[in-house]
C-alpha cells in the first residue's frame, strides 16, 4: 500500500471513530446515515426449514422451556434480559410473573464448590393459555477464580503503558480468551455439572414447584413433566460446546444407586424428543481442535433411521442445530456437513441449518474498503430483530415473521 493510502486510511478511521472536526463530522455522519438507511445486511439461510418456538407454545397443555447458556467472558445474572424480553414480545407473551426465581446451583458430589446461578422467568400470553419458562444459566463464576492469574495485567501497573483502545482490547482479551482454555481443563466437569443441574431443574415440574432464593441440588426422580413439555436451548459462543457436551453426557450417563432409575427414564425419554439448539456465534469447529473424536461417529443412518440397526440406542430423536454466524465475527464458524458426521456423536442425530447473517453493520470506509466492527459482530446476535424472529417463528412456515420474509433468503438442502 502506498504511503498516501495509509494516511488516508488513518484519517478515515479517525473521522469514523472520533468525528475529529465539525466538517469531517458532518461528512461522516451524512455518509453513515445514508448507509444506515440502506440496510442491506446479509441474511442467508441454508438447510432444512424450522418452526421456531411459536408452534410449541400453541400445543394445548404444553409448556415451552428454554435454557440460555452464555459463552466466554464474565457474566452476571440477568445478562439475557434484553434478549428474553424481545423474544417474549415477538411471541406475544404479554404477561409475566411478578417475581423471578433464583437458584444458586450445587452438586451433591461437592455442594460447597461454586457452580453458578440459575434464574427462571415465567411468561404467558394474554389468555394465559400459552406459557414459556425461561431459564438463564450463569456459569462464569466457575472460571473467574482461574482468571485471577491475569488480573495483574489489568492493573494500572501495566495498562497505563497501552494506548486507550488497545487497553480496552487487552482487557477484553484477558476476560474472554482464557475461558475456552479453562473449559478444556479440570473446570470442564464443573461447568458441565452446572449445565446438568440447570437441565434437571428444567424437567423438575411446574413453576410453583420451583424453589426460590436457595442454594440447592436438583435431585428429582420425577421425569413425568419431561414427557409433556417442549424444550429448546439457546447458546452463545463457548455455550454451544457446553450445550452439546452437556446433552451428550446427561443422556449417555447410566446412574448408580438411587439415581439409576432417574437416568434410565431420562435416557428413554430423550430418545423420543426433538430438541432445537439455537447457537449464536457458533464455535464448534474451533473448539473441536485438540479434542478426541466422539465415541460414535459416521453412523447417523444406523442410529437415526427407523430401520437402522441401532435405532434404539440413539440419544435424541433429532437435535436441530440452528447455527447463526456473522461472517465478520472473528470467533464464529459455520458448520459444514462433514463436520457433523466426523466430530459430533451420531447418536445425537444432529441436523444443521446454517444462517449467515450480518448482525454488525458493514460500512464503506470512504472507498478504501468495507469494514465492520468485529466486537459488534460477536455480541450483536441477541439484539438483532431478525435473529429474534427466526428463533421465535422459524422460516418457511405459516408463522414466519414479516421481517424474515422480507430480509432473509432461504436455500433448502436435500440429499
C-alpha positions as CSV (number, residue, x, y, z in Angstrom):
1,X,0.0,0.0,0.0
2,X,1.3,3.5,-0.9
3,X,2.1,5.9,1.9
4,X,-0.6,8.2,0.9
5,X,-3.2,5.4,1.1
6,X,-2.1,4.6,4.7
7,X,-2.5,8.3,5.6
8,X,-5.9,8.3,4.1
9,X,-6.9,5.2,5.9
10,X,-5.7,6.6,9.2
11,X,-7.6,9.8,8.6
12,X,-10.8,7.9,7.6
13,X,-10.7,5.7,10.7
14,X,-10.0,8.8,12.8
15,X,-13.0,10.5,11.4
16,X,-15.2,7.4,11.8
17,X,-14.3,7.0,15.4
18,X,-13.9,10.5,16.7
19,X,-15.6,12.9,14.4
20,X,-12.3,14.9,14.5
21,X,-13.6,18.3,13.3
22,X,-17.0,19.7,12.6
23,X,-16.6,19.5,8.8
24,X,-15.3,15.9,8.9
25,X,-18.0,15.0,11.4
26,X,-20.7,16.4,9.1
27,X,-19.5,14.5,6.1
28,X,-19.0,11.3,8.1
29,X,-22.5,11.5,9.7
30,X,-24.1,12.1,6.4
31,X,-22.4,9.1,4.8
32,X,-23.1,6.8,7.8
33,X,-26.7,7.9,8.0
34,X,-27.1,7.1,4.3
35,X,-25.6,3.6,4.8
36,X,-27.7,3.0,7.9
37,X,-30.9,3.9,6.0
38,X,-29.9,1.5,3.3
39,X,-29.8,-1.6,5.5
40,X,-28.8,-4.4,3.1
41,X,-27.2,-6.6,5.7
42,X,-26.9,-10.3,4.8
43,X,-29.3,-12.9,6.0
44,X,-28.9,-16.2,4.1
45,X,-30.3,-19.5,5.5
46,X,-29.1,-22.8,4.2
47,X,-30.6,-26.1,5.4
48,X,-33.9,-27.5,6.4
49,X,-36.8,-25.2,7.3
50,X,-37.6,-25.0,11.0
51,X,-40.6,-23.9,13.0
52,X,-39.1,-21.9,15.9
53,X,-40.7,-21.7,19.3
54,X,-44.2,-20.4,18.4
55,X,-45.9,-23.7,17.3
56,X,-44.7,-25.4,20.5
57,X,-46.4,-22.8,22.6
58,X,-49.7,-23.3,20.8
59,X,-49.9,-27.0,21.7
60,X,-52.6,-27.5,24.4
61,X,-51.4,-28.3,27.9
62,X,-47.7,-28.0,27.0
63,X,-45.2,-25.6,28.4
64,X,-42.2,-24.3,26.4
65,X,-39.0,-24.4,28.4
66,X,-35.8,-22.6,27.2
67,X,-32.3,-22.7,28.7
68,X,-29.9,-19.9,27.9
69,X,-26.2,-20.8,28.1
70,X,-23.7,-17.9,27.8
71,X,-20.2,-18.0,26.3
72,X,-16.9,-16.5,27.1
73,X,-16.3,-13.6,29.5
74,X,-17.7,-12.6,32.8
75,X,-21.5,-12.6,33.0
76,X,-23.8,-11.6,35.9
77,X,-27.3,-13.0,36.5
78,X,-29.7,-11.0,34.3
79,X,-27.3,-10.9,31.3
80,X,-30.0,-12.2,28.9
81,X,-32.8,-9.8,29.9
82,X,-32.9,-7.8,26.7
83,X,-32.9,-10.9,24.5
84,X,-35.5,-12.6,26.7
85,X,-37.9,-9.5,26.6
86,X,-37.5,-9.1,22.9
87,X,-38.3,-12.8,22.4
88,X,-41.3,-12.7,24.6
89,X,-42.6,-9.7,22.7
90,X,-42.1,-11.5,19.4
91,X,-44.1,-14.4,20.8
92,X,-46.9,-12.2,22.0
93,X,-46.3,-13.2,25.6
94,X,-47.6,-10.1,27.4
95,X,-48.0,-11.5,30.9
96,X,-45.1,-12.2,33.3
97,X,-44.8,-13.3,36.9
98,X,-44.1,-10.6,39.5
99,X,-41.1,-12.4,40.9
100,X,-38.1,-14.0,39.3
101,X,-36.9,-17.3,40.8
102,X,-33.3,-17.7,41.6
103,X,-31.3,-20.9,42.4
104,X,-27.7,-21.0,43.3
105,X,-26.6,-24.2,41.8
106,X,-25.0,-27.0,43.8
107,X,-23.9,-30.6,43.1
108,X,-24.4,-33.4,45.6
109,X,-20.8,-34.6,45.0
110,X,-19.4,-31.3,46.1
111,X,-22.1,-28.9,47.4
112,X,-19.5,-26.3,48.5
113,X,-17.9,-25.7,45.1
114,X,-19.5,-22.9,43.1
115,X,-21.5,-24.0,40.0
116,X,-23.1,-20.7,39.1
117,X,-26.6,-19.4,39.1
118,X,-29.9,-20.2,37.5
119,X,-32.7,-17.6,37.1
120,X,-36.1,-18.5,35.9
121,X,-38.7,-16.2,34.3
122,X,-42.3,-17.0,33.5
123,X,-44.2,-15.6,30.6
124,X,-47.7,-16.2,29.4
125,X,-50.0,-14.8,26.6
126,X,-53.0,-12.6,27.4
127,X,-55.3,-15.6,27.8
128,X,-52.8,-17.4,30.0
129,X,-53.1,-20.4,27.7
130,X,-49.5,-20.3,26.5
131,X,-46.6,-20.5,28.9
132,X,-42.9,-20.1,28.5
133,X,-40.3,-20.7,31.3
134,X,-37.0,-19.0,30.5
135,X,-34.0,-20.5,32.4
136,X,-30.8,-18.4,32.4
137,X,-27.6,-20.2,33.4
138,X,-24.7,-18.1,34.6
139,X,-21.6,-20.3,34.9
140,X,-18.8,-17.8,34.6
141,X,-18.1,-17.7,38.4
142,X,-16.6,-21.2,37.9
143,X,-13.8,-19.8,35.7
144,X,-13.5,-16.4,37.4
145,X,-11.1,-17.7,40.1
146,X,-8.8,-19.2,37.5
147,X,-8.7,-15.9,35.5
148,X,-7.4,-14.1,38.6
149,X,-3.9,-15.1,37.5
150,X,-4.2,-12.4,34.8
151,X,-5.6,-9.7,37.0
152,X,-2.2,-8.0,37.3
153,X,-2.2,-7.3,33.6
154,X,-5.4,-5.3,34.0
155,X,-4.0,-3.1,36.8
156,X,-2.6,0.4,36.3
157,X,0.9,-1.0,36.6
158,X,0.5,-2.4,33.1
159,X,-2.5,-0.8,31.5
160,X,-1.2,2.8,31.6
161,X,1.5,1.9,29.1
162,X,-1.0,1.0,26.4
163,X,-2.9,3.2,24.0
164,X,-6.5,3.6,25.2
165,X,-8.2,1.5,22.6
166,X,-5.5,-1.2,22.9
167,X,-6.0,-1.3,26.6
168,X,-9.7,-1.9,26.2
169,X,-9.0,-4.7,23.7
170,X,-6.4,-6.3,26.1
171,X,-8.8,-6.3,29.0
172,X,-11.5,-7.8,26.8
173,X,-8.9,-10.5,25.7
174,X,-8.0,-11.2,29.3
175,X,-11.6,-11.7,30.2
176,X,-12.7,-13.9,27.3
177,X,-9.6,-15.6,26.0
178,X,-8.9,-17.9,29.0
179,X,-12.4,-19.4,29.1
180,X,-12.0,-22.0,26.3
181,X,-8.7,-23.0,27.8
182,X,-10.2,-23.4,31.2
183,X,-13.1,-25.4,29.8
184,X,-10.6,-27.9,28.3
185,X,-9.0,-28.3,31.8
186,X,-10.2,-29.5,35.1
187,X,-13.0,-27.0,35.4
188,X,-14.8,-28.6,32.5
189,X,-16.6,-31.1,34.7
190,X,-17.8,-28.3,37.0
191,X,-19.2,-26.3,34.0
192,X,-20.9,-29.4,32.7
193,X,-22.3,-30.1,36.2
194,X,-23.8,-26.6,36.1
195,X,-25.4,-27.4,32.8
196,X,-26.7,-30.8,34.1
197,X,-28.1,-29.1,37.2
198,X,-29.9,-26.5,35.1
199,X,-31.3,-29.2,32.9
200,X,-32.5,-31.1,35.9
201,X,-34.4,-28.0,37.2
202,X,-35.9,-27.6,33.8
203,X,-37.6,-31.0,34.0
204,X,-38.4,-30.6,37.7
205,X,-42.0,-29.6,37.1
206,X,-44.4,-26.6,37.4
207,X,-43.5,-23.0,38.1
208,X,-45.0,-23.2,41.6
209,X,-42.9,-26.3,42.5
210,X,-39.6,-24.5,41.7
211,X,-37.7,-23.1,44.8
212,X,-36.6,-19.5,45.1
213,X,-33.6,-17.8,46.6
214,X,-31.9,-21.0,47.6
215,X,-28.7,-22.9,47.1
216,X,-29.9,-26.4,46.3
217,X,-29.0,-29.5,44.4
218,X,-31.6,-30.8,42.0
219,X,-32.2,-34.5,42.7
220,X,-35.8,-35.0,41.5
221,X,-36.6,-38.6,40.2
222,X,-39.9,-37.5,38.7
223,X,-39.5,-37.1,34.9
224,X,-43.2,-37.1,34.1
225,X,-43.3,-33.4,33.1
226,X,-40.5,-34.1,30.6
227,X,-42.9,-36.2,28.5
228,X,-45.3,-33.3,28.1
229,X,-43.2,-30.2,27.8
230,X,-41.2,-28.8,24.9
231,X,-37.6,-27.9,25.3
232,X,-35.0,-25.7,23.5
233,X,-31.5,-24.4,24.1
234,X,-30.1,-21.0,23.2
235,X,-26.3,-20.7,23.4
236,X,-23.6,-18.2,22.6
237,X,-20.0,-19.0,21.5
238,X,-18.5,-21.4,24.1
239,X,-22.0,-22.1,25.4
240,X,-22.7,-24.1,22.2
241,X,-19.9,-26.6,23.0
242,X,-21.1,-26.7,26.6
243,X,-24.7,-27.5,25.5
244,X,-23.6,-30.3,23.1
245,X,-21.3,-31.8,25.6
246,X,-23.8,-31.5,28.4
247,X,-26.6,-33.1,26.5
248,X,-24.4,-36.0,25.4
249,X,-23.1,-36.5,29.0
250,X,-26.6,-36.5,30.5
251,X,-28.2,-38.8,28.0
252,X,-25.3,-41.3,28.0
253,X,-24.9,-41.5,31.7
254,X,-26.1,-44.5,33.5
255,X,-26.8,-43.6,37.1
256,X,-25.6,-45.5,40.1
257,X,-27.5,-46.4,43.2
258,X,-30.6,-44.4,43.9
259,X,-30.2,-42.3,40.7
260,X,-30.2,-45.3,38.3
261,X,-33.9,-45.3,37.6
262,X,-33.8,-41.5,37.0
263,X,-31.1,-41.6,34.4
264,X,-32.6,-44.7,32.7
265,X,-36.0,-43.0,32.4
266,X,-34.4,-39.7,31.2
267,X,-32.4,-41.6,28.6
268,X,-35.6,-43.3,27.3
269,X,-37.5,-40.1,27.1
270,X,-34.7,-38.2,25.2
271,X,-34.9,-40.9,22.5
272,X,-38.3,-39.6,21.5
273,X,-37.6,-35.9,21.8
274,X,-36.7,-33.4,19.1
275,X,-34.8,-30.6,20.7
276,X,-33.5,-27.5,18.9
277,X,-30.3,-25.7,19.8
278,X,-30.1,-22.1,18.6
279,X,-26.4,-21.3,18.5
280,X,-25.3,-17.7,18.3
281,X,-21.7,-17.1,17.3
282,X,-21.2,-20.8,16.9
283,X,-17.7,-22.0,17.8
284,X,-18.0,-25.8,17.5
285,X,-15.3,-26.2,14.8
286,X,-12.7,-24.1,16.6
287,X,-13.5,-25.8,20.0
288,X,-13.1,-29.2,18.4
289,X,-9.3,-28.6,18.0
290,X,-7.3,-30.9,20.2
291,X,-10.3,-32.9,21.3
292,X,-10.7,-36.7,20.8
293,X,-13.3,-37.9,18.3
294,X,-16.6,-38.8,19.7
295,X,-17.3,-42.4,20.8
296,X,-19.7,-42.9,17.9
297,X,-19.3,-41.1,14.6
298,X,-20.1,-41.5,10.9
299,X,-23.0,-43.8,11.7
300,X,-26.0,-41.4,11.6
301,X,-28.1,-43.8,9.4
302,X,-27.5,-46.6,11.8
303,X,-28.8,-44.7,14.8
304,X,-31.2,-42.1,13.4
305,X,-33.2,-44.0,10.7
306,X,-36.2,-46.0,12.0
307,X,-34.9,-49.1,10.1
308,X,-31.3,-48.6,11.4
309,X,-29.7,-51.5,13.2
310,X,-29.0,-49.4,16.3
311,X,-32.1,-47.1,16.2
312,X,-33.0,-48.0,19.8
313,X,-29.6,-46.8,21.0
314,X,-30.0,-43.2,19.8
315,X,-29.7,-40.4,22.3
316,X,-32.1,-38.0,20.6
317,X,-34.8,-38.5,18.0
318,X,-33.4,-35.3,16.4
319,X,-31.1,-32.5,17.5
320,X,-31.8,-29.5,15.3
321,X,-28.8,-27.1,15.3
322,X,-29.6,-23.6,14.1
323,X,-26.2,-22.0,13.8
324,X,-26.1,-18.2,13.5
325,X,-22.8,-16.8,12.2
326,X,-21.8,-13.3,11.2
327,X,-19.1,-13.5,8.5
328,X,-17.3,-10.6,10.3
329,X,-17.4,-12.3,13.7
330,X,-13.8,-13.5,14.1
331,X,-14.9,-16.1,16.6
332,X,-17.8,-17.7,14.7
333,X,-17.9,-20.6,12.2
334,X,-20.5,-22.2,10.0
335,X,-20.9,-26.0,10.5
336,X,-20.1,-28.0,7.3
337,X,-21.9,-31.3,6.7
338,X,-18.7,-33.3,7.0
339,X,-18.1,-31.8,10.5
340,X,-21.3,-33.2,11.8
341,X,-20.5,-36.7,10.5
342,X,-17.0,-36.7,11.8
343,X,-17.0,-34.7,15.0
344,X,-20.5,-34.9,16.5
345,X,-21.8,-38.0,18.2
346,X,-24.0,-39.9,15.7
347,X,-26.4,-40.8,18.5
348,X,-27.5,-37.2,18.8
349,X,-29.0,-37.3,15.3
350,X,-27.8,-33.8,14.5
351,X,-29.3,-31.8,11.7
352,X,-27.8,-28.4,10.9
353,X,-29.2,-25.3,9.4
354,X,-26.6,-22.6,8.9
355,X,-27.6,-18.9,9.0
356,X,-25.1,-16.4,7.7
357,X,-26.3,-13.1,9.0
358,X,-24.7,-9.6,9.4
359,X,-25.6,-8.6,12.9
360,X,-22.9,-5.8,12.7
361,X,-23.3,-3.2,10.1
362,X,-20.8,-3.1,7.2
363,X,-19.6,0.4,6.2
364,X,-17.8,1.7,3.2
365,X,-14.7,3.3,4.6
366,X,-14.6,6.2,2.1
367,X,-13.8,3.9,-0.9
368,X,-10.8,2.3,0.9
369,X,-12.7,-0.9,1.6
370,X,-15.6,-2.2,3.7
371,X,-15.3,-2.7,7.4
372,X,-17.5,-4.0,10.3
373,X,-16.8,-3.8,14.0
374,X,-15.8,-7.4,14.9
375,X,-16.9,-6.8,18.5
376,X,-20.4,-5.9,17.4
377,X,-20.3,-8.9,15.0
378,X,-19.6,-11.2,18.0
379,X,-22.1,-9.9,20.6
380,X,-24.8,-8.5,18.4
381,X,-26.9,-11.6,17.8
382,X,-29.2,-11.5,20.8
383,X,-30.4,-7.9,20.0
384,X,-30.9,-8.4,16.2
385,X,-34.6,-8.4,15.3
386,X,-34.1,-11.0,12.5
387,X,-32.3,-13.4,14.9
388,X,-35.1,-13.0,17.4
389,X,-37.8,-13.5,14.8
390,X,-36.1,-16.6,13.4
391,X,-35.8,-18.2,16.9
392,X,-39.4,-17.3,17.7
393,X,-41.1,-18.2,14.4
394,X,-38.6,-20.0,12.2
395,X,-38.5,-20.0,8.4
396,X,-40.8,-21.2,5.6
397,X,-43.9,-21.8,7.7
398,X,-47.2,-20.1,8.4
399,X,-45.8,-18.3,11.5
400,X,-42.7,-16.8,9.8
401,X,-42.3,-13.2,10.7
402,X,-42.6,-10.5,8.0
403,X,-39.0,-9.2,8.7
404,X,-37.7,-12.7,7.9
405,X,-39.8,-13.0,4.7
406,X,-38.5,-9.6,3.6
407,X,-34.9,-9.6,4.7
408,X,-33.8,-13.3,4.6
409,X,-33.1,-15.7,1.8
410,X,-33.6,-19.4,2.4
411,X,-32.0,-22.2,0.3
412,X,-33.3,-25.6,1.2
413,X,-30.8,-28.6,1.2
414,X,-31.7,-32.1,0.2
415,X,-29.8,-35.4,0.0
